[in-house]
Amino acid sequence: MSSRIVVDPITRIEGHLRVEANIEGGKVTDAYSSGTMVRLIEKILQGRDPRDAWAFVGRVCGVCTTVHSLASCRAVEDALDIVIPPDAELVRNLMYCAQYMHDHVVHFYHLHAMDWVDVVDALNADPKKTSEIAQSISNWPKSSPGYFSDLQKRVKGFVSSGQLGIFTNGYWGHSAYKLPSEINLIGLAHYLEALEWQKEIVKVHAIFGGKNPHPNYLVGGMACSIGLDDVSVINAERLAYVGQLLEQGKQFIEQVYIPDLMAIAPYYLDWGAIGGGLGNYLVYGDLPTNGYRDESSFKFPSGVILNKDINNLQEVDLREDAQVQEFISRSWYEYSGGDSTGLHPWSGETNLNYTGPKPPYEHLDVDQKYSYLKTPRWRGHAMEVGPLARVLVGYARGREDFKEVVDRALTNLNVPVTALFSTLGRTAARGLESILVAGWAQEFYDALITNIRNGDVRMADTTKFAPKTWPAQAKGVGHTEAPRGALAHWIVIEDEKIKNYQLVVPTTWNASPRDPEGQRSAYESALLDTPVANDEQPLEILRTIHSFDPCMACAVHLYDEEGATVSRIQVVP
């Protein structure tokens, strides 16, 4: 018996995503991913001052709240040949690391854990046994029987009232849940603790960038000043507070996040063979230790893996026309040269002249255009980007730091490295790189403090900030590794204004529709052969899609095809 499942909207993500899946014999035989908001940031930027672009693109998303501004500054700096001071690079790295620590913890507990943890079953747990398990896997202080008993009472109050609050409409009791009640209770407890912790680590952004979300950046460096004894700038007290916040984040990752991840994974080892998808992985790299121009110094190395062959890494060049191209054969756009053409982002177009069928719809017409996402390809290949890609490329590069965390996890779970090519591997990779990032943050912090003590407090180079110093025409590319994967912005500057600006974001790579050759992208490919026990409760589909941590707000933006604002909030005094 075959059926067609429509999941719209996919919840617990950023933005609007629709997935349709054909089910036969209890498994997904085909799948289609559709972004249902239209993208127009590129149009908004045309004709503006390139030095202002970071502020506009930063508003693409409030979750990965620094990465677009960072990529934009780098694109302009690349175009205008600006090299930022070492301290500014270190501050950018620290804000980047804080973002990763925040994003990965929030994803695991608040966006993805409920695909593995049955909240209602946690009411059946024995608090004493729960405490014993918690203390056996971590020395986190909040692990007494009384602590877990009190939490149970709070949740029982929700359930008995018929109002589960933030846990409403979950597929609780689904046959795909496998955890013992006690581990379900641990996961629930740490879900709530993570809500409290996550508001602390973002204070790093507020200190260096003035606020969160959307902290301030600056073409040429960072928009902050350091003076150890000056109360009006970042002084010794605030720097010490940054160090405290980073240490607290490291502790939460090591004593809460990773123990929970390793406690949950053994019950879902079958998912180490589900959801692998493409087997092609793309990483741009980031976290420079010797300046952004020296990619060999990146903590996250760049590279491409094709067909799961980690012994044959290929190199990435974002300037080469043949490497990154975007297609629109299944996207609600038009290209002046025809819909089968692939365009490098420097020549990219974002034209909403398409007049064919668009939403609303009962089912996607997948033989036509069916998404507001474009379809990027690397040398014609569909690619997966994100934590799994980064961990695999780091491992393939032979980096000892990557090998240490990966091999330890594989040994503890008693699974081969091939288990990484899966939904479970994607979820685990996010945790493994969190360990690395938390450690790297300490290194960057120590380096910044050393520079400051040595008298170097330069935070910006504005020698080329004035338009009169610019060439008449210039183009640049700025890239980073957002928490969800490879992100790059391409800019063309002409007569001191932005002539063209194109963003190719992680979720565009992963969630895009088919290309002119009919190749599926990462989401569509990963869903193939996914088991689905209940068509009315497609929990398994959510597991795999959530393992990518979709961010549709990055891939598509909140303006309709007529250029009108979709929603507006008015603050009444």
C-alpha positions as CSV (number, residue, x, y, z in Angstrom):
1,M,0.0,0.0,0.0
2,S,1.3,3.4,-1.0
3,S,0.5,6.9,0.3
4,R,1.6,10.5,0.1
5,I,2.5,12.3,3.4
6,V,2.4,16.1,3.6
7,V,4.2,17.7,6.6
8,D,3.6,21.4,6.4
9,P,4.8,23.2,8.3
10,I,7.8,21.4,9.7
11,T,7.9,22.7,13.2
12,R,10.8,23.3,15.6
13,I,12.8,25.0,12.9
14,E,13.5,28.5,11.8
15,G,11.1,29.5,9.0
16,H,8.6,27.7,6.7
17,L,9.4,24.2,5.2
18,R,7.1,21.7,3.5
19,V,8.0,18.1,3.0
20,E,6.1,15.6,0.9
21,A,7.0,12.0,1.0
22,N,5.8,8.9,-0.9
23,I,5.4,5.9,1.5
24,E,5.4,2.3,0.4
25,G,5.8,-0.7,2.6
26,G,6.4,1.4,5.6
27,K,9.3,3.3,4.1
28,V,9.9,6.6,2.2
29,T,10.4,5.8,-1.5
30,D,10.6,9.5,-2.6
31,A,10.6,12.9,-1.0
32,Y,10.3,16.6,-2.0
33,S,11.4,19.6,0.0
34,S,9.8,23.0,-0.6
35,G,10.7,26.4,0.9
36,T,7.5,28.4,0.9
37,M,8.7,31.9,1.6
38,V,10.3,34.1,-1.1
39,R,13.8,35.4,-0.9
40,L,14.6,39.1,-1.8
41,I,17.4,40.3,0.4
42,E,19.6,40.4,-2.7
43,K,17.2,42.9,-4.3
44,I,17.1,45.1,-1.2
45,L,20.9,45.4,-1.2
46,Q,21.3,46.6,-4.8
47,G,22.4,50.2,-5.0
48,R,23.3,50.5,-1.3
49,D,26.7,51.3,0.3
50,P,28.6,48.0,0.7
51,R,29.8,49.0,4.1
52,D,26.1,48.8,5.3
53,A,25.4,45.4,3.9
54,W,26.3,43.5,7.1
55,A,23.5,45.2,8.9
56,F,20.9,44.1,6.4
57,V,22.0,40.6,5.9
58,G,22.4,40.1,9.7
59,R,18.6,40.3,9.8
60,V,18.1,37.3,7.6
61,C,17.9,35.2,10.7
62,G,17.8,35.7,14.5
63,V,19.1,32.2,15.3
64,C,22.5,32.1,13.5
65,T,22.7,35.7,14.5
66,T,26.3,36.7,13.6
67,V,27.3,34.6,10.7
68,H,25.7,36.6,7.9
69,S,27.1,39.8,9.1
70,L,30.5,38.2,9.4
71,A,30.4,36.8,5.8
72,S,29.2,40.2,4.5
73,C,32.1,42.1,6.1
74,R,34.5,39.5,4.8
75,A,33.1,39.8,1.3
76,V,33.5,43.6,1.3
77,E,37.0,43.3,2.8
78,D,37.9,40.8,0.1
79,A,36.7,43.1,-2.6
80,L,38.5,46.2,-1.2
81,D,41.7,44.3,-0.1
82,I,41.2,45.1,3.6
83,V,43.1,43.1,6.3
84,I,41.7,43.5,9.8
85,P,43.9,43.7,12.9
86,P,44.6,40.5,14.9
87,D,42.5,41.5,17.9
88,A,39.5,42.1,15.7
89,E,40.0,38.6,14.2
90,L,40.1,37.1,17.7
91,V,37.0,38.9,18.8
92,R,35.2,37.7,15.7
93,N,36.3,34.2,16.5
94,L,35.1,34.5,20.1
95,M,31.7,35.7,18.9
96,Y,31.6,32.8,16.4
97,C,32.5,30.2,19.1
98,A,29.8,31.6,21.5
99,Q,27.3,31.4,18.6
100,Y,28.2,27.7,18.0
101,M,28.0,26.8,21.7
102,H,24.6,28.5,22.0
103,D,23.2,27.2,18.7
104,H,24.2,23.5,19.1
105,V,22.9,23.2,22.6
106,V,19.6,24.9,21.7
107,H,19.3,22.7,18.6
108,F,19.9,19.5,20.6
109,Y,17.5,20.2,23.4
110,H,14.9,22.5,22.1
111,L,14.6,21.6,18.4
112,H,15.7,18.0,18.1
113,A,15.7,16.1,21.4
114,M,11.9,15.7,21.4
115,D,12.4,13.4,18.3
116,W,14.2,11.0,20.6
117,V,12.9,11.8,24.1
118,D,9.3,11.0,25.1
119,V,8.3,13.8,27.5
120,V,5.1,12.1,28.8
121,D,6.9,8.8,29.5
122,A,9.3,10.8,31.8
123,L,6.4,10.7,34.3
124,N,6.9,7.0,34.7
125,A,10.5,7.4,35.8
126,D,11.8,6.5,39.2
127,P,13.5,9.7,40.5
128,K,16.0,7.7,42.6
129,K,17.1,5.5,39.7
130,T,17.2,8.6,37.5
131,S,19.5,10.3,39.9
132,E,21.8,7.2,39.9
133,I,22.0,7.2,36.1
134,A,22.6,10.9,36.0
135,Q,25.5,10.7,38.5
136,S,27.0,7.8,36.7
137,I,27.4,9.7,33.4
138,S,28.3,13.2,34.7
139,N,29.3,15.2,37.8
140,W,26.7,17.9,37.0
141,P,25.5,19.1,40.4
142,K,21.7,19.1,39.6
143,S,21.2,15.3,39.8
144,S,19.6,14.5,43.2
145,P,16.5,12.3,43.6
146,G,14.6,15.3,45.0
147,Y,15.5,17.4,42.0
148,F,14.1,14.9,39.5
149,S,11.1,14.3,41.8
150,D,10.2,18.0,41.9
151,L,10.5,18.2,38.1
152,Q,8.2,15.3,37.7
153,K,5.6,16.9,39.9
154,R,5.7,20.1,37.8
155,V,5.2,18.1,34.5
156,K,2.4,16.0,36.1
157,G,0.6,19.3,36.8
158,F,0.8,20.2,33.1
159,V,-0.4,16.7,32.0
160,S,-3.3,16.5,34.5
161,S,-4.5,19.9,33.4
162,G,-4.5,18.8,29.8
163,Q,-2.2,21.6,28.9
164,L,1.4,20.5,28.0
165,G,2.4,24.0,27.1
166,I,5.6,23.9,25.0
167,F,5.2,20.1,24.7
168,T,1.7,20.2,23.2
169,N,1.0,18.2,20.0
170,G,4.1,15.9,20.3
171,Y,3.8,12.3,19.1
172,W,4.2,11.0,22.7
173,G,3.9,7.3,23.0
174,H,5.0,6.7,19.4
175,S,6.5,3.3,18.8
176,A,9.7,4.8,17.6
177,Y,10.6,6.1,21.1
178,K,13.0,3.7,22.7
179,L,14.5,5.4,25.8
180,P,13.9,4.1,29.3
181,S,11.7,6.4,31.4
182,E,14.6,7.6,33.5
183,I,16.7,8.8,30.5
184,N,13.6,10.5,29.2
185,L,13.4,12.4,32.5
186,I,17.0,13.4,32.4
187,G,16.5,14.7,28.9
188,L,13.4,16.7,30.0
189,A,15.3,18.2,33.0
190,H,18.2,19.3,30.8
191,Y,15.8,20.7,28.2
192,L,14.6,23.1,30.9
193,E,18.1,23.8,32.2
194,A,19.3,24.6,28.7
195,L,16.6,27.3,28.4
196,E,18.2,29.1,31.4
197,W,21.8,28.6,30.3
198,Q,21.3,29.7,26.7
199,K,20.5,33.3,27.7
200,E,23.9,33.6,29.4
201,I,26.3,32.6,26.7
202,V,24.9,35.2,24.3
203,K,26.1,37.9,26.6
204,V,29.5,37.4,24.8
205,H,27.8,39.0,21.8
206,A,26.4,41.8,23.9
207,I,29.8,42.6,25.3
208,F,31.7,42.7,22.0
209,G,28.8,43.5,19.7
210,G,26.6,45.7,21.8
211,K,23.5,43.4,21.7
212,N,22.1,40.0,20.8
213,P,20.6,39.1,18.4
214,H,22.2,41.0,15.6
215,P,25.4,42.3,17.2
216,N,27.3,45.0,15.6
217,Y,30.1,44.3,13.1
218,L,32.3,46.7,11.1
219,V,34.0,46.4,7.7
220,G,37.7,46.6,8.6
221,G,37.4,45.0,12.1
222,M,35.0,45.3,15.0
223,A,32.9,48.1,16.3
224,C,34.2,48.0,19.9
225,S,37.1,49.5,21.9
226,I,39.3,48.0,24.6
227,G,40.6,49.9,27.5
228,L,41.5,47.9,30.6
229,D,40.8,50.8,33.1
230,D,38.1,52.6,31.1
231,V,34.5,52.0,32.3
232,S,33.1,53.3,29.0
233,V,34.6,50.5,26.8
234,I,35.5,46.8,27.1
235,N,37.6,46.9,30.3
236,A,39.3,44.3,32.4
237,E,36.1,43.4,34.3
238,R,34.1,42.8,31.1
239,L,36.9,40.7,29.6
240,A,37.0,38.6,32.7
241,Y,33.3,38.1,32.4
242,V,33.7,36.9,28.9
243,G,36.2,34.3,30.1
244,Q,33.7,33.2,32.8
245,L,30.9,32.9,30.3
246,L,33.1,30.8,27.9
247,E,34.1,28.5,30.8
248,Q,30.5,28.0,31.9
249,G,29.6,27.2,28.3
250,K,32.4,24.6,28.1
251,Q,31.2,23.0,31.4
252,F,27.6,22.8,30.1
253,I,28.7,21.1,26.9
254,E,31.0,18.7,28.7
255,Q,28.9,17.9,31.7
256,V,25.3,18.1,30.3
257,Y,25.1,18.0,26.5
258,I,27.7,15.4,25.7
259,P,26.7,12.9,28.5
260,D,23.1,13.2,27.4
261,L,24.0,12.6,23.8
262,M,26.0,9.5,24.7
263,A,23.3,8.2,27.0
264,I,20.6,8.5,24.3
265,A,22.6,7.2,21.3
266,P,22.9,3.5,22.3
267,Y,19.2,3.1,22.2
268,Y,19.1,4.4,18.6
269,L,22.1,2.7,17.0
270,D,19.8,1.5,14.2
271,W,19.6,5.2,13.1
272,G,23.3,4.9,12.4
273,A,22.2,3.3,9.1
274,I,19.3,5.6,8.3
275,G,19.2,9.0,6.7
276,G,22.7,9.1,5.3
277,G,21.6,10.6,2.0
278,L,24.0,12.0,-0.6
279,G,27.4,10.9,0.8
280,N,28.8,14.2,-0.7
281,Y,30.1,16.8,1.8
282,L,31.2,20.4,1.4
283,V,33.1,22.6,3.9
284,Y,34.4,26.1,3.3
285,G,36.3,26.3,6.6
286,D,36.7,29.0,9.2
287,L,38.2,30.1,12.5
288,P,41.5,31.6,11.3
289,T,44.5,31.5,13.6
290,N,46.8,33.5,11.2
291,G,44.4,35.8,9.5
292,Y,41.5,35.1,7.3
293,R,43.6,35.0,4.1
294,D,45.6,32.0,5.4
295,E,43.1,29.2,5.0
296,S,45.7,26.6,6.1
297,S,45.4,28.2,9.6
298,F,41.7,27.5,9.9
299,K,40.5,25.4,12.9
300,F,37.7,24.2,10.6
301,P,39.6,23.0,7.5
302,S,37.9,23.2,4.1
303,G,37.4,20.4,1.6
304,V,35.0,18.3,-0.4
305,I,34.2,14.6,0.0
306,L,32.4,12.8,-2.8
307,N,30.7,9.4,-2.5
308,K,31.8,9.0,1.2
309,D,35.4,8.7,0.0
310,I,37.3,10.3,2.9
311,N,40.6,9.3,1.4
312,N,40.2,11.6,-1.6
313,L,39.6,15.1,-0.4
314,Q,39.1,17.8,-3.1
315,E,39.8,21.5,-2.7
316,V,37.3,24.4,-2.7
317,D,37.7,27.6,-4.7
318,L,34.7,29.9,-4.4
319,R,36.0,32.2,-7.1
320,E,36.0,29.5,-9.8
321,D,32.9,29.7,-12.0
322,A,32.6,26.0,-12.4
323,Q,32.7,25.1,-8.7
324,V,29.6,26.8,-7.2
325,Q,26.6,27.4,-9.4
326,E,22.9,28.0,-8.6
327,F,20.1,26.5,-10.7
328,I,16.4,27.3,-10.8
329,S,14.8,24.6,-13.0
330,R,12.6,23.6,-10.0
331,S,12.5,27.0,-8.2
332,W,10.0,29.8,-8.5
333,Y,12.4,32.2,-10.3
334,E,13.5,33.0,-13.8
335,Y,17.0,33.5,-15.3
336,S,17.5,35.8,-18.3
337,G,19.6,33.1,-20.0
338,G,17.0,30.3,-19.4
339,D,16.0,28.1,-16.5
340,S,18.5,25.3,-17.3
341,T,21.5,27.6,-16.9
342,G,23.7,27.5,-13.8
343,L,25.0,30.8,-12.6
344,H,28.0,31.5,-10.4
345,P,26.9,33.9,-7.6
346,W,29.0,36.8,-9.0
347,S,26.7,36.6,-12.0
348,G,23.7,35.5,-10.0
349,E,20.1,36.7,-10.6
350,T,17.1,36.8,-8.3
351,N,14.2,37.4,-10.6
352,L,10.6,36.8,-9.5
353,N,9.1,36.9,-13.0
354,Y,7.8,33.3,-12.9
355,T,4.1,33.3,-13.4
356,G,3.4,29.5,-13.2
357,P,1.7,27.6,-10.4
358,K,2.8,28.5,-6.9
359,P,1.2,28.0,-3.5
360,P,-1.5,27.4,-2.3
361,Y,-1.6,23.8,-3.4
362,E,-2.9,20.4,-2.3
363,H,0.3,18.7,-3.5
364,L,3.5,20.0,-5.0
365,D,3.7,19.7,-8.7
366,V,7.2,18.2,-8.6
367,D,7.4,18.0,-12.4
368,Q,7.4,21.8,-12.4
369,K,8.9,24.4,-10.1
370,Y,8.1,23.7,-6.4
371,S,10.2,25.8,-4.1
372,Y,11.4,29.3,-3.3
373,L,14.9,27.9,-2.7
374,K,17.4,27.9,-5.5
375,T,19.5,24.8,-6.2
376,P,23.2,25.2,-5.6
377,R,25.7,22.6,-6.9
378,W,29.4,22.1,-6.5
379,R,30.9,21.0,-9.9
380,G,27.4,19.7,-10.7
381,H,27.2,17.6,-7.5
382,A,24.5,17.9,-4.8
383,M,26.2,18.4,-1.5
384,E,25.5,18.2,2.2
385,V,26.8,20.9,4.4
386,G,26.8,21.2,8.2
387,P,28.3,19.6,11.3
388,L,28.7,16.2,9.8
389,A,30.5,17.6,6.8
390,R,32.9,19.6,9.0
391,V,33.7,16.6,11.3
392,L,34.2,14.3,8.3
393,V,36.5,16.8,6.5
394,G,38.5,17.4,9.7
395,Y,38.8,13.7,10.2
396,A,39.8,13.2,6.6
397,R,42.4,15.9,6.9
398,G,44.1,13.8,9.6
399,R,43.6,16.5,12.2
400,E,44.4,15.0,15.6
401,D,41.8,17.1,17.4
402,F,39.0,15.8,15.2
403,K,40.3,12.2,15.2
404,E,40.4,12.2,19.0
405,V,36.8,13.2,19.6
406,V,35.5,11.1,16.7
407,D,37.4,7.9,17.6
408,R,36.5,8.2,21.3
409,A,32.8,8.5,20.5
410,L,32.9,5.6,18.0
411,T,34.7,3.4,20.6
412,N,32.3,4.3,23.4
413,L,29.3,3.4,21.1
414,N,31.1,0.4,19.6
415,V,30.2,1.5,16.0
416,P,32.3,1.9,12.9
417,V,33.2,5.2,11.3
418,T,30.6,4.5,8.6
419,A,27.9,5.0,11.2
420,L,28.6,8.7,10.9
421,F,26.9,8.7,7.5
422,S,23.5,8.8,9.0
423,T,20.8,10.8,10.9
424,L,22.4,9.6,14.2
425,G,25.9,10.6,12.9
426,R,24.6,14.0,11.9
427,T,23.2,14.5,15.4
428,A,26.4,13.2,17.1
429,A,28.7,15.4,14.9
430,R,27.0,18.5,16.2
431,G,27.9,17.5,19.7
432,L,31.5,16.4,18.8
433,E,32.3,19.7,17.2
434,S,30.8,21.5,20.2
435,I,33.6,20.0,22.3
436,L,36.2,21.3,19.9
437,V,34.7,24.7,19.6
438,A,34.5,25.1,23.4
439,G,38.2,24.3,23.6
440,W,39.1,26.6,20.8
441,A,37.2,29.4,22.4
442,Q,39.6,29.2,25.4
443,E,42.6,29.4,23.0
444,F,41.2,32.5,21.3
445,Y,40.4,34.1,24.6
446,D,43.9,33.5,26.0
447,A,45.4,34.9,22.7
448,L,43.3,38.1,23.0
449,I,44.3,38.7,26.6
450,T,48.0,38.2,25.7
451,N,47.8,40.7,22.9
452,I,46.0,43.2,25.1
453,R,48.6,42.8,27.9
454,N,51.3,43.4,25.3
455,G,49.7,46.7,24.4
456,D,47.9,45.8,21.2
457,V,44.3,46.9,21.4
458,R,43.7,47.7,17.7
459,M,40.2,46.7,16.6
460,A,39.8,48.2,13.1
461,D,41.7,49.2,10.0
462,T,39.8,52.1,8.3
463,T,42.5,53.2,5.9
464,K,40.4,51.9,3.0
465,F,37.0,52.8,4.5
466,A,36.6,56.0,2.4
467,P,35.0,55.3,-1.0
468,K,37.6,57.6,-2.7
469,T,40.2,54.8,-2.0
470,W,38.2,52.2,-3.8
471,P,38.5,51.0,-7.4
472,A,35.7,51.8,-9.8
473,Q,34.8,48.1,-9.9
474,A,35.5,45.4,-7.4
475,K,34.1,42.0,-6.4
476,G,34.7,39.8,-3.4
477,V,33.5,36.7,-1.6
478,G,33.3,36.2,2.1
479,H,32.7,32.8,3.6
480,T,32.2,31.2,6.9
481,E,31.0,28.0,8.5
482,A,27.6,28.8,10.0
483,P,26.4,26.3,12.6
484,R,24.2,24.7,9.8
485,G,27.0,24.6,7.3
486,A,28.9,26.3,4.5
487,L,27.8,30.0,4.0
488,A,29.2,32.5,1.5
489,H,28.2,35.9,0.3
490,W,29.4,37.2,-3.1
491,I,29.4,41.0,-3.8
492,V,30.0,43.1,-6.9
493,I,30.7,46.8,-6.2
494,E,30.5,49.4,-9.0
495,D,30.9,53.2,-8.5
496,E,30.9,52.8,-4.8
497,K,27.5,51.0,-4.6
498,I,26.4,47.3,-4.6
499,K,25.7,46.2,-8.1
500,N,25.0,42.6,-7.3
501,Y,24.9,40.6,-4.0
502,Q,24.2,36.9,-3.7
503,L,23.9,34.7,-0.6
504,V,24.2,30.9,-0.8
505,V,23.4,29.6,2.6
506,P,23.6,26.2,4.3
507,T,19.9,25.4,4.0
508,T,19.9,26.4,0.3
509,W,22.4,23.6,-0.2
510,N,20.6,21.1,2.0
511,A,16.9,21.8,1.4
512,S,16.8,22.8,-2.3
513,P,14.7,21.2,-4.9
514,R,16.0,18.9,-7.7
515,D,18.4,20.3,-10.3
516,P,18.0,20.1,-14.1
517,E,19.5,16.6,-14.1
518,G,16.9,15.4,-11.5
519,Q,19.4,15.1,-8.7
520,R,17.9,15.3,-5.2
521,S,19.5,17.6,-2.7
522,A,20.4,16.5,0.9
523,Y,17.0,16.5,2.6
524,E,15.2,14.7,-0.2
525,S,18.0,12.2,-0.5
526,A,18.4,11.6,3.2
527,L,14.7,10.7,3.6
528,L,14.9,7.8,1.2
529,D,14.3,4.4,2.9
530,T,13.4,6.1,6.2
531,P,11.0,3.9,8.1
532,V,7.6,5.4,8.9
533,A,5.5,3.4,11.4
534,N,2.5,5.7,11.4
535,D,1.5,7.9,8.4
536,E,-0.5,10.1,10.8
537,Q,2.5,10.7,13.0
538,P,5.6,10.9,10.8
539,L,8.1,11.2,13.7
540,E,10.8,9.4,11.7
541,I,10.7,12.0,9.0
542,L,11.1,14.8,11.6
543,R,14.1,13.0,13.0
544,T,16.0,13.1,9.8
545,I,15.0,16.6,8.8
546,H,15.7,18.0,12.2
547,S,19.1,16.4,12.2
548,F,20.1,19.1,9.6
549,D,18.6,21.9,11.8
550,P,16.7,23.7,8.9
551,C,16.9,27.4,8.8
552,M,14.5,28.5,6.1
553,A,14.7,32.1,7.1
554,C,18.3,32.1,5.8
555,A,17.4,30.3,2.6
556,V,14.2,32.4,1.9
557,H,13.1,35.8,3.2
558,L,9.9,37.3,4.4
559,Y,8.7,39.3,1.5
560,D,6.0,38.1,-1.0
561,E,6.4,38.0,-4.8
562,E,5.0,41.5,-5.1
563,G,7.7,42.9,-2.8
564,A,5.2,43.6,0.0
565,T,6.0,42.9,3.7
566,V,4.4,39.7,4.8
567,S,4.0,40.8,8.5
568,R,4.5,44.0,10.4
569,I,4.5,44.5,14.2
570,Q,3.4,47.8,15.6
571,V,4.4,48.8,19.1
572,V,1.7,50.8,20.8
573,P,2.9,53.2,23.6
